[in-house]
Amino acid sequence: MKRTIWILLCLIFFGCSCTSSEEKHLMQLISKLDVTTSDGTSPDVVIIIPGNGCESCIEDALNAISVSNDTAYILICNSAKEFYLLSGGKKASMFNNLYLDKEHIASGSGLVQNYPMVYFFKEGKYESKEAYKPTKKKKAQKKLTIVDVEKKVIDLGNIKMHRHYTDSIQITNIGNEAWVINEVQTSCECVQAKIDRQNVAISKSTYLTITFQPENLGEFERYVYVYGNMQESPLEISIKGYVK
């Protein structure tokens, strides 16, 4: 029992020491760089950005500098010229809430590693931290349409080797959105498929031309896949028959 209590006390002690050490390094960094927000007040949030590491995180954090009023940004880099290159042509002097850690104090004291870190304050006192989360970009929602296929199976019946067999299928856009065809694929090199247009207006049609050249004797079934903004994508067309 005593041993358990002693272990718990040690864990609490060392845990507090670690937090205290981290806070000490953070406050020393803020003091040395004289960090404030764009309006000269104490920041609620401090984001420390390493000059190298996770490129997407760093790029996102750099892009957010100009739109943050209660946040101060510390960038670890060697010079204003390096910031200019990292930010894609922006000058450090443009931002009142940006500070350059040219001595790499933040990385040397372990405040950041390969990705930006966010430190939170309340009334000037350090509270917590978390890894920087890049802004989620909204994906453009694809508007789906409906297509009507003349036939989904091409049955060639009994055919002979070393001949080409071609068929054309009409596909009509019967939905309420333009039909955009992204790609046409086949399941085998013995099948070639070509569509005559990739953008099909409402109530208009396109033609899918399929050519098959048998490679082996016996029964076969091959496939063509059409990808686009249909409710059911890909559209699957099968070619089957018997080679004798």
Backbone as CSV, one residue per row, in Angstrom:
resi,resn,N_x,N_y,N_z,CA_x,CA_y,CA_z,C_x,C_y,C_z
1,MET,0.828,-1.197,0.000,0.000,0.000,0.000,0.869,1.256,0.000
2,LYS,1.889,1.279,0.880,2.797,2.425,0.949,3.536,2.608,-0.359
3,ARG,3.933,1.452,-0.966,4.668,1.498,-2.230,3.788,2.132,-3.324
4,THR,2.508,1.764,-3.339,1.577,2.296,-4.342,1.414,3.802,-4.187
5,ILE,1.244,4.243,-2.943,1.093,5.678,-2.663,2.345,6.430,-3.084
6,TRP,3.503,5.844,-2.815,4.771,6.494,-3.159,4.900,6.642,-4.666
7,ILE,4.514,5.599,-5.408,4.582,5.655,-6.871,3.660,6.745,-7.406
8,LEU,2.432,6.818,-6.854,1.479,7.835,-7.291,2.002,9.239,-7.024
9,LEU,2.618,9.415,-5.862,3.178,10.725,-5.519,4.304,11.105,-6.470
10,CYS,5.118,10.112,-6.849,6.220,10.364,-7.790,5.687,10.766,-9.158
11,LEU,4.640,10.065,-9.595,4.058,10.367,-10.903,3.475,11.777,-10.926
12,ILE,2.784,12.137,-9.836,2.211,13.479,-9.745,3.307,14.534,-9.735
13,PHE,4.369,14.257,-8.975,5.470,15.204,-8.853,6.156,15.434,-10.190
14,PHE,6.504,14.328,-10.858,7.207,14.445,-12.136,6.296,15.024,-13.204
15,GLY,4.991,14.689,-13.145,4.052,15.252,-14.113,3.974,16.763,-13.971
16,CYS,3.905,17.243,-12.741,3.852,18.676,-12.493,5.146,19.345,-12.917
17,SER,6.283,18.658,-12.691,7.574,19.204,-13.047,7.678,19.392,-14.545
18,CYS,7.172,18.392,-15.308,7.228,18.465,-16.764,6.400,19.637,-17.266
19,THR,5.177,19.770,-16.717,4.300,20.861,-17.118,4.929,22.192,-16.766
20,SER,5.515,22.283,-15.591,6.154,23.505,-15.128,7.326,23.873,-16.020
21,SER,8.112,22.870,-16.425,9.269,23.098,-17.284,8.831,23.598,-18.655
22,GLU,7.793,22.980,-19.198,7.282,23.384,-20.510,6.748,24.807,-20.451
23,GLU,5.988,25.093,-19.409,5.435,26.438,-19.251,6.545,27.472,-19.088
24,LYS,7.579,27.085,-18.376,8.714,27.982,-18.174,9.371,28.327,-19.508
25,HIS,9.613,27.308,-20.350,10.225,27.548,-21.659,9.321,28.413,-22.534
26,LEU,8.010,28.160,-22.463,7.057,28.909,-23.261,7.043,30.382,-22.858
27,MET,6.992,30.641,-21.554,6.945,32.014,-21.077,8.255,32.754,-21.361
28,GLN,9.378,32.030,-21.282,10.668,32.639,-21.617,10.712,33.048,-23.088
29,LEU,10.160,32.191,-23.947,10.119,32.486,-25.380,9.251,33.703,-25.656
30,ILE,8.073,33.752,-25.041,7.156,34.873,-25.233,7.771,36.181,-24.741
31,SER,8.457,36.084,-23.614,9.105,37.273,-23.047,10.253,37.756,-23.931
32,LYS,11.072,36.831,-24.410,12.243,37.192,-25.222,11.821,37.849,-26.535
33,LEU,10.736,37.330,-27.144,10.278,37.875,-28.417,9.285,39.021,-28.241
34,ASP,8.900,39.296,-26.976,7.937,40.353,-26.652,6.645,40.146,-27.440
35,VAL,6.059,38.965,-27.264,4.907,38.551,-28.051,3.609,39.190,-27.556
36,THR,2.872,39.808,-28.483,1.528,40.315,-28.224,0.681,40.032,-29.464
37,THR,-0.598,40.366,-29.421,-1.456,40.190,-30.599,-1.349,41.432,-31.475
38,SER,-2.118,41.459,-32.557,-2.048,42.571,-33.499,-2.452,43.902,-32.879
39,ASP,-3.296,43.863,-31.823,-3.700,45.113,-31.167,-2.882,45.406,-29.912
40,GLY,-1.795,44.647,-29.717,-0.871,44.922,-28.622,-1.249,44.328,-27.288
41,THR,-2.269,43.479,-27.236,-2.688,42.869,-25.978,-2.068,41.484,-25.812
42,SER,-2.256,40.910,-24.625,-1.748,39.569,-24.362,-2.559,38.552,-25.169
43,PRO,-1.922,37.639,-25.872,-2.661,36.715,-26.737,-3.407,35.636,-25.961
44,ASP,-4.544,35.216,-26.496,-5.267,34.072,-25.943,-4.700,32.764,-26.495
45,VAL,-4.093,32.865,-27.674,-3.544,31.687,-28.350,-2.179,32.041,-28.937
46,VAL,-1.233,31.127,-28.767,0.081,31.270,-29.396,0.328,30.022,-30.240
47,ILE,0.570,30.226,-31.512,0.848,29.113,-32.419,2.314,29.171,-32.824
48,ILE,3.021,28.095,-32.523,4.447,28.020,-32.869,4.593,27.136,-34.103
49,ILE,5.209,27.686,-35.145,5.307,27.003,-36.438,6.768,26.682,-36.741
50,PRO,7.127,25.413,-36.899,8.495,25.078,-37.309,8.683,25.407,-38.784
51,GLY,9.873,25.786,-39.149,10.136,26.134,-40.552,10.212,24.940,-41.468
52,ASN,10.347,23.757,-40.900,10.337,22.543,-41.720,9.517,21.484,-40.995
53,GLY,9.092,20.491,-41.726,8.252,19.446,-41.137,7.041,19.204,-42.000
54,CYS,5.879,19.084,-41.383,4.625,18.811,-42.096,4.262,20.012,-42.970
55,GLU,4.488,19.895,-44.282,4.330,21.027,-45.185,2.906,21.570,-45.229
56,SER,1.912,20.665,-45.281,0.524,21.128,-45.376,0.096,21.868,-44.116
57,CYS,0.530,21.372,-42.939,0.186,22.025,-41.671,0.828,23.407,-41.597
58,ILE,2.097,23.483,-41.989,2.834,24.745,-41.939,2.216,25.752,-42.897
59,GLU,1.913,25.306,-44.105,1.302,26.185,-45.110,-0.040,26.717,-44.618
60,ASP,-0.850,25.846,-44.027,-2.158,26.256,-43.530,-2.015,27.270,-42.397
61,ALA,-1.077,27.016,-41.492,-0.862,27.925,-40.365,-0.369,29.291,-40.843
62,LEU,0.517,29.290,-41.836,1.020,30.553,-42.387,-0.100,31.343,-43.049
63,ASN,-0.985,30.654,-43.746,-2.090,31.323,-44.427,-3.092,31.926,-43.460
64,ALA,-3.108,31.441,-42.218,-4.093,31.904,-41.231,-3.628,33.133,-40.461
65,ILE,-2.393,33.538,-40.625,-1.840,34.621,-39.821,-2.641,35.909,-39.948
66,SER,-2.994,36.281,-41.150,-3.623,37.581,-41.387,-5.060,37.675,-40.880
67,VAL,-5.687,36.546,-40.584,-7.102,36.573,-40.188,-7.299,36.289,-38.700
68,SER,-6.258,36.288,-37.921,-6.365,35.956,-36.495,-6.041,37.181,-35.659
69,ASN,-7.013,37.670,-34.891,-6.824,38.882,-34.098,-6.405,38.623,-32.663
70,ASP,-6.798,37.467,-32.108,-6.460,37.175,-30.714,-5.304,36.177,-30.619
71,THR,-4.638,35.957,-31.739,-3.612,34.927,-31.818,-2.273,35.516,-32.232
72,ALA,-1.219,35.032,-31.598,0.138,35.409,-31.985,0.822,34.200,-32.616
73,TYR,1.580,34.445,-33.667,2.271,33.384,-34.394,3.774,33.536,-34.228
74,ILE,4.412,32.417,-33.882,5.875,32.385,-33.775,6.386,31.405,-34.814
75,LEU,7.185,31.887,-35.750,7.723,31.030,-36.799,9.213,30.813,-36.573
76,ILE,9.611,29.544,-36.527,11.025,29.213,-36.361,11.687,29.258,-37.730
77,CYS,12.490,30.272,-37.968,13.223,30.377,-39.233,14.451,31.254,-39.017
78,ASN,15.344,31.266,-39.978,16.622,31.961,-39.815,16.558,33.450,-40.104
79,SER,15.592,33.855,-40.930,15.559,35.257,-41.336,14.212,35.618,-41.940
80,ALA,14.011,36.917,-42.146,12.791,37.399,-42.803,12.738,36.906,-44.247
81,LYS,13.902,36.744,-44.853,13.956,36.238,-46.235,13.433,34.807,-46.296
82,GLU,13.772,33.993,-45.286,13.290,32.614,-45.252,11.767,32.585,-45.077
83,PHE,11.231,33.505,-44.256,9.773,33.592,-44.119,9.132,33.939,-45.460
84,TYR,9.758,34.850,-46.178,9.255,35.264,-47.500,9.126,34.058,-48.428
85,LEU,10.116,33.173,-48.376,10.098,31.984,-49.231,9.068,30.969,-48.747
86,LEU,8.973,30.776,-47.443,8.036,29.809,-46.880,6.579,30.214,-47.098
87,SER,6.325,31.521,-47.043,4.952,32.013,-47.125,4.497,32.283,-48.548
88,GLY,5.350,32.014,-49.509,4.970,32.234,-50.899,4.995,33.690,-51.314
89,GLY,5.921,34.460,-50.733,6.089,35.851,-51.172,5.499,36.901,-50.258
90,LYS,5.220,36.554,-48.995,4.698,37.544,-48.047,5.841,38.068,-47.182
91,LYS,5.775,39.340,-46.831,6.805,39.932,-45.991,6.394,39.856,-44.521
92,ALA,7.344,39.528,-43.667,7.061,39.405,-42.239,6.570,40.720,-41.651
93,SER,7.036,41.838,-42.209,6.661,43.161,-41.697,5.185,43.488,-41.940
94,MET,4.514,42.689,-42.766,3.090,42.903,-43.053,2.209,42.543,-41.864
95,PHE,2.733,41.733,-40.926,1.899,41.185,-39.856,2.372,41.673,-38.490
96,ASN,1.424,42.265,-37.729,1.745,42.734,-36.377,1.761,41.605,-35.351
97,ASN,1.163,40.465,-35.706,1.075,39.356,-34.745,1.999,38.194,-35.108
98,LEU,3.039,38.475,-35.915,4.002,37.458,-36.310,5.363,37.748,-35.688
99,TYR,5.992,36.693,-35.138,7.313,36.828,-34.513,8.217,35.723,-35.049
100,LEU,9.436,36.101,-35.416,10.380,35.147,-35.973,11.342,34.671,-34.893
101,ASP,11.363,33.387,-34.662,12.277,32.772,-33.695,13.560,32.395,-34.437
102,LYS,14.423,33.391,-34.643,15.633,33.191,-35.444,16.684,32.365,-34.715
103,GLU,16.584,32.280,-33.395,17.546,31.492,-32.612,17.067,30.060,-32.382
104,HIS,15.910,29.712,-32.941,15.335,28.365,-32.818,15.162,27.954,-31.357
105,ILE,14.713,28.899,-30.553,14.520,28.649,-29.120,13.410,27.619,-28.899
106,ALA,12.317,27.754,-29.644,11.150,26.876,-29.449,11.467,25.422,-29.732
107,SER,12.213,25.174,-30.818,12.561,23.783,-31.141,13.634,23.264,-30.198
108,GLY,14.543,24.132,-29.793,15.607,23.717,-28.875,15.096,23.348,-27.501
109,SER,13.994,23.963,-27.077,13.420,23.664,-25.759,12.307,22.628,-25.833
110,GLY,12.066,22.080,-27.046,11.085,21.000,-27.201,9.634,21.441,-27.271
111,LEU,9.389,22.725,-27.530,8.009,23.200,-27.613,7.318,22.737,-28.900
112,VAL,8.090,22.521,-29.960,7.556,21.985,-31.214,8.536,20.969,-31.787
113,GLN,8.024,20.127,-32.677,8.874,19.164,-33.381,8.718,19.380,-34.886
114,ASN,7.915,18.537,-35.536,7.763,18.622,-36.995,6.476,19.298,-37.458
115,TYR,5.599,19.663,-36.538,4.334,20.270,-36.927,4.001,21.377,-35.928
116,PRO,3.202,22.353,-36.337,2.865,23.475,-35.446,2.139,23.020,-34.181
117,MET,2.363,23.741,-33.113,1.685,23.492,-31.846,0.923,24.742,-31.431
118,VAL,-0.236,24.513,-30.803,-1.089,25.614,-30.356,-1.102,25.644,-28.832
119,TYR,-0.786,26.805,-28.260,-0.773,26.974,-26.804,-1.875,27.959,-26.419
120,PHE,-2.717,27.561,-25.438,-3.872,28.363,-25.034,-3.612,29.065,-23.697
121,PHE,-4.095,30.315,-23.614,-3.930,31.119,-22.407,-5.291,31.663,-21.967
122,LYS,-5.399,31.908,-20.676,-6.590,32.559,-20.138,-6.134,33.618,-19.150
123,GLU,-6.491,34.869,-19.471,-6.083,36.020,-18.644,-4.567,36.029,-18.431
124,GLY,-3.839,35.714,-19.501,-2.382,35.774,-19.452,-1.700,34.561,-18.869
125,LYS,-2.481,33.580,-18.405,-1.898,32.384,-17.805,-2.041,31.185,-18.746
126,TYR,-0.973,30.433,-18.876,-0.959,29.262,-19.755,-1.896,28.176,-19.219
127,GLU,-2.729,27.623,-20.120,-3.698,26.607,-19.706,-3.450,25.237,-20.321
128,SER,-3.312,25.178,-21.659,-3.198,23.879,-22.318,-2.571,24.033,-23.697
129,LYS,-2.376,22.884,-24.349,-1.810,22.896,-25.705,-2.432,21.762,-26.514
130,GLU,-2.282,21.861,-27.833,-2.686,20.778,-28.724,-1.978,20.953,-30.065
131,ALA,-1.919,19.872,-30.829,-1.316,19.953,-32.156,-2.206,20.794,-33.061
132,TYR,-1.587,21.540,-33.957,-2.330,22.384,-34.888,-3.146,21.525,-35.843
133,LYS,-4.393,21.900,-36.061,-5.276,21.171,-36.972,-5.526,22.019,-38.208
134,PRO,-5.042,21.570,-39.363,-5.260,22.340,-40.593,-6.744,22.525,-40.877
135,THR,-7.070,23.637,-41.490,-8.453,23.925,-41.838,-8.951,22.911,-42.850
136,LYS,-10.116,22.344,-42.587,-10.690,21.379,-43.515,-11.333,22.126,-44.680
137,LYS,-10.844,21.818,-45.863,-11.407,22.450,-47.051,-12.676,21.721,-47.471
138,LYS,-13.691,22.499,-47.706,-14.951,21.908,-48.123,-14.840,21.399,-49.551
139,LYS,-15.200,20.164,-49.723,-15.190,19.588,-51.054,-16.449,19.990,-51.803
140,ALA,-16.235,20.360,-53.050,-17.385,20.718,-53.878,-18.257,19.474,-54.079
141,GLN,-19.508,19.611,-53.718,-20.410,18.471,-53.826,-20.827,18.274,-55.281
142,LYS,-20.609,17.081,-55.775,-20.959,16.788,-57.153,-22.469,16.648,-57.280
143,LYS,-23.008,17.295,-58.296,-24.427,17.159,-58.584,-24.603,15.937,-59.488
144,LEU,-25.413,15.008,-59.036,-25.563,13.743,-59.739,-26.725,13.773,-60.711
145,THR,-26.578,12.986,-61.755,-27.640,12.855,-62.732,-27.985,11.379,-62.933
146,ILE,-28.936,11.108,-63.825,-29.368,9.735,-64.096,-29.200,9.471,-65.591
147,VAL,-28.715,8.291,-65.923,-28.543,7.959,-67.344,-29.350,6.703,-67.689
148,ASP,-29.758,6.656,-68.927,-30.481,5.498,-69.444,-29.610,4.813,-70.489
149,VAL,-29.373,3.513,-70.297,-28.471,2.761,-71.174,-29.293,1.869,-72.108
150,GLU,-28.964,1.945,-73.374,-29.668,1.132,-74.381,-29.603,-0.351,-74.047
151,LYS,-28.421,-0.805,-73.640,-28.255,-2.184,-73.176,-26.989,-2.268,-72.349
152,LYS,-27.011,-3.139,-71.348,-25.850,-3.296,-70.469,-25.080,-4.580,-70.750
153,VAL,-25.606,-5.396,-71.660,-24.937,-6.647,-72.017,-24.841,-6.741,-73.535
154,ILE,-23.635,-6.990,-74.007,-23.422,-7.264,-75.431,-23.125,-8.751,-75.559
155,ASP,-24.054,-9.481,-76.133,-23.885,-10.941,-76.304,-23.484,-11.200,-77.754
156,LEU,-22.221,-11.554,-77.954,-21.703,-11.782,-79.310,-22.015,-13.176,-79.820
157,GLY,-22.495,-14.030,-78.927,-22.814,-15.394,-79.354,-21.545,-16.173,-79.690
158,ASN,-21.621,-17.015,-80.724,-20.458,-17.799,-81.167,-19.636,-16.966,-82.153
159,ILE,-18.371,-16.762,-81.829,-17.496,-15.954,-82.686,-16.192,-16.706,-82.957
160,LYS,-15.414,-16.159,-83.873,-14.159,-16.801,-84.261,-12.963,-16.000,-83.759
161,MET,-11.853,-16.697,-83.651,-10.604,-16.072,-83.209,-10.081,-15.109,-84.273
162,HIS,-9.227,-14.179,-83.807,-8.472,-13.268,-84.677,-9.357,-12.359,-85.513
163,ARG,-10.524,-12.029,-84.988,-11.394,-11.074,-85.647,-11.804,-9.981,-84.655
164,HIS,-12.114,-8.822,-85.196,-12.577,-7.725,-84.353,-14.099,-7.668,-84.386
165,TYR,-14.707,-7.479,-83.223,-16.162,-7.377,-83.117,-16.485,-6.048,-82.433
166,THR,-17.300,-5.248,-83.109,-17.610,-3.902,-82.621,-19.106,-3.700,-82.449
167,ASP,-19.438,-3.001,-81.367,-20.838,-2.659,-81.123,-20.881,-1.257,-80.511
168,SER,-21.991,-0.559,-80.706,-22.149,0.796,-80.185,-23.416,0.867,-79.344
169,ILE,-23.305,1.478,-78.169,-24.436,1.575,-77.235,-24.791,3.041,-77.022
170,GLN,-26.048,3.356,-77.137,-26.524,4.708,-76.877,-26.801,4.881,-75.380
171,ILE,-26.287,5.966,-74.823,-26.525,6.281,-73.409,-27.083,7.694,-73.339
172,THR,-28.226,7.862,-72.691,-28.922,9.153,-72.658,-28.962,9.720,-71.242
173,ASN,-28.726,11.007,-71.130,-28.808,11.698,-69.842,-30.269,12.082,-69.588
174,ILE,-30.930,11.355,-68.697,-32.346,11.618,-68.411,-32.539,12.323,-67.063
175,GLY,-31.425,12.734,-66.451,-31.507,13.425,-65.159,-31.671,14.918,-65.311
176,ASN,-31.440,15.645,-64.210,-31.625,17.101,-64.183,-30.316,17.879,-64.129
177,GLU,-29.195,17.180,-64.332,-27.881,17.820,-64.331,-27.092,17.369,-65.551
178,ALA,-26.147,18.184,-65.967,-25.275,17.789,-67.072,-24.478,16.562,-66.646
179,TRP,-24.274,15.664,-67.570,-23.529,14.441,-67.278,-22.078,14.616,-67.719
180,VAL,-21.162,14.517,-66.761,-19.733,14.664,-67.038,-19.074,13.304,-66.878
181,ILE,-18.472,12.799,-67.941,-17.821,11.485,-67.925,-16.338,11.684,-67.631
182,ASN,-15.877,11.120,-66.529,-14.488,11.308,-66.100,-13.519,10.341,-66.759
183,GLU,-13.955,9.084,-66.919,-13.012,8.064,-67.395,-13.777,6.839,-67.888
184,VAL,-13.178,6.148,-68.861,-13.707,4.877,-69.353,-12.598,3.848,-69.244
185,GLN,-12.868,2.741,-68.551,-11.874,1.690,-68.353,-12.421,0.354,-68.856
186,THR,-11.478,-0.566,-69.165,-11.880,-1.921,-69.563,-11.169,-2.931,-68.677
187,SER,-11.743,-4.119,-68.591,-11.189,-5.156,-67.715,-10.070,-5.941,-68.368
188,CYS,-9.833,-5.700,-69.653,-8.843,-6.507,-70.371,-8.342,-5.724,-71.579
189,GLU,-7.089,-5.986,-71.977,-6.534,-5.314,-73.151,-7.219,-5.747,-74.441
190,CYS,-7.918,-6.862,-74.397,-8.620,-7.347,-75.590,-9.892,-6.547,-75.863
191,VAL,-10.237,-5.644,-74.942,-11.422,-4.799,-75.108,-10.986,-3.334,-75.206
192,GLN,-11.457,-2.653,-76.217,-11.220,-1.224,-76.376,-12.562,-0.509,-76.307
193,ALA,-12.605,0.616,-75.620,-13.860,1.360,-75.482,-13.602,2.852,-75.677
194,LYS,-14.499,3.492,-76.390,-14.360,4.924,-76.668,-15.733,5.572,-76.632
195,ILE,-15.830,6.714,-75.972,-17.102,7.430,-75.895,-16.984,8.694,-76.739
196,ASP,-18.019,9.046,-77.468,-17.863,10.123,-78.447,-17.932,11.522,-77.853
197,ARG,-18.428,11.674,-76.621,-18.382,12.970,-75.945,-18.346,12.752,-74.436
198,GLN,-17.669,13.655,-73.737,-17.504,13.502,-72.290,-18.420,14.421,-71.489
199,ASN,-19.046,15.365,-72.141,-20.018,16.242,-71.486,-21.340,16.125,-72.227
200,VAL,-22.338,15.613,-71.525,-23.638,15.344,-72.148,-24.706,16.182,-71.455
201,ALA,-25.338,17.058,-72.213,-26.377,17.934,-71.655,-27.629,17.127,-71.299
202,ILE,-28.513,17.768,-70.552,-29.769,17.128,-70.155,-30.567,16.746,-71.403
203,SER,-31.074,15.509,-71.417,-31.891,14.949,-72.509,-31.083,14.636,-73.775
204,LYS,-29.767,14.796,-73.713,-28.926,14.468,-74.867,-28.280,13.094,-74.669
205,SER,-27.739,12.546,-75.778,-27.156,11.204,-75.736,-25.705,11.212,-76.191
206,THR,-25.015,10.159,-75.830,-23.675,9.894,-76.323,-23.618,8.422,-76.703
207,TYR,-22.583,8.052,-77.434,-22.452,6.659,-77.876,-21.128,6.071,-77.378
208,LEU,-21.246,4.902,-76.781,-20.080,4.161,-76.302,-19.787,3.056,-77.309
209,THR,-18.633,3.151,-77.960,-18.238,2.155,-78.958,-17.259,1.174,-78.346
210,ILE,-17.595,-0.113,-78.413,-16.783,-1.166,-77.797,-16.295,-2.130,-78.867
211,THR,-14.988,-2.382,-78.843,-14.388,-3.331,-79.790,-13.723,-4.456,-79.025
212,PHE,-14.011,-5.687,-79.435,-13.469,-6.866,-78.763,-12.722,-7.744,-79.759
213,GLN,-11.512,-8.175,-79.357,-10.742,-9.129,-80.160,-10.398,-10.318,-79.269
214,PRO,-10.975,-11.490,-79.539,-10.741,-12.660,-78.678,-9.287,-13.112,-78.701
215,GLU,-8.836,-13.592,-77.539,-7.459,-14.071,-77.402,-7.391,-15.567,-77.121
216,ASN,-8.486,-16.115,-76.607,-8.506,-17.531,-76.234,-9.810,-18.185,-76.676
217,LEU,-9.743,-19.491,-76.875,-10.939,-20.257,-77.213,-11.806,-20.457,-75.970
218,GLY,-13.083,-20.666,-76.196,-13.986,-20.958,-75.091,-14.853,-19.777,-74.685
219,GLU,-15.574,-19.970,-73.604,-16.502,-18.958,-73.118,-15.752,-17.776,-72.508
220,PHE,-16.275,-16.577,-72.659,-15.616,-15.383,-72.107,-16.670,-14.378,-71.627
221,GLU,-16.239,-13.484,-70.752,-17.033,-12.318,-70.336,-16.072,-11.221,-69.903
222,ARG,-16.160,-10.079,-70.539,-15.299,-8.941,-70.250,-16.172,-7.740,-69.909
223,TYR,-15.543,-6.683,-69.373,-16.341,-5.555,-68.877,-15.762,-4.206,-69.304
224,VAL,-16.659,-3.230,-69.434,-16.299,-1.825,-69.657,-16.931,-1.024,-68.523
225,TYR,-16.148,-0.096,-67.953,-16.630,0.717,-66.833,-16.595,2.193,-67.230
226,VAL,-17.723,2.875,-67.043,-17.817,4.304,-67.344,-18.011,5.055,-66.033
227,TYR,-17.077,5.975,-65.736,-17.119,6.739,-64.491,-17.594,8.174,-64.754
228,GLY,-18.437,8.686,-63.882,-18.904,10.060,-64.014,-19.823,10.430,-62.874
229,ASN,-20.547,11.538,-63.023,-21.421,12.020,-61.951,-22.825,11.434,-62.078
230,MET,-22.870,10.108,-62.216,-24.159,9.404,-62.220,-24.453,8.915,-60.805
231,GLN,-25.710,8.649,-60.540,-26.073,8.121,-59.226,-25.454,6.749,-59.001
232,GLU,-25.290,5.980,-60.074,-24.615,4.688,-59.989,-23.361,4.741,-60.853
233,SER,-22.230,4.943,-60.212,-20.957,5.028,-60.931,-19.968,4.045,-60.315
234,PRO,-19.282,3.216,-61.128,-19.286,3.271,-62.589,-20.469,2.530,-63.206
235,LEU,-20.785,2.931,-64.419,-21.739,2.201,-65.239,-21.008,0.993,-65.811
236,GLU,-21.581,-0.204,-65.672,-20.896,-1.434,-66.084,-21.591,-2.037,-67.312
237,ILE,-20.793,-2.252,-68.355,-21.270,-2.919,-69.564,-20.478,-4.223,-69.726
238,SER,-21.165,-5.319,-69.950,-20.459,-6.602,-70.123,-20.509,-7.051,-71.566
239,ILE,-19.442,-7.739,-71.998,-19.340,-8.338,-73.330,-19.101,-9.820,-73.117
240,LYS,-19.973,-10.639,-73.669,-19.808,-12.084,-73.458,-20.073,-12.840,-74.755
241,GLY,-19.678,-14.113,-74.720,-19.884,-14.955,-75.893,-19.047,-16.222,-75.792
242,TYR,-18.840,-16.856,-76.939,-18.098,-18.125,-76.979,-17.219,-18.105,-78.228
243,VAL,-15.904,-18.301,-77.999,-14.952,-18.320,-79.110,-14.716,-19.774,-79.525
244,LYS,-14.895,-20.030,-80.831,-14.697,-21.414,-81.272,-13.738,-21.489,-82.461
